Amino acid sequence: KLLLPNGKSENLAAIAVNGTANMVAVGRHGAIVTATSPSNWSASVSNVTNDLADVIWSEAQGQYVAVGSGGVILLSGDGIQWQTAFLPGPPTDQLKGTSG
């Protein structure tokens, strides 16, 4: 769990760091938090309620890629603004990992 400055806590599943030391962590109910240092975290808006299982920084694509339940895929160049995509197929598909 991570306690944010606003007093809200988040259950997190994974964290990724890009080449400039920006960090993104993802977790339950679409939770996404970002930081520029380990002690300075803030919430971002994912616009999904799916549990997020993993996040990576893709150097080749120049963006973060997060995945989770229901086949949801989130993409972001800065960790703050996110675009949503879903895999075709049944909504029970669970994405649990990513690879750069």
Number of C-alpha atoms within 10 A of each C-alpha: 9 13 12 15 12 8 8 9 11 19 15 21 16 17 19 20 18 18 9 7 12 16 22 27 28 27 24 17 18 24 22 27 23 22 17 14 10 10 9 10 18 16 18 18 13 23 15 14 14 20 22 32 23 23 29 23 26 18 11 7 11 13 16 23 23 32 28 27 21 20 20 23 21 22 23 17 16 15 26 16 13 21 12 14 12 15 13 10 9 9 12 9 15 18 19 15 14 15 9 11
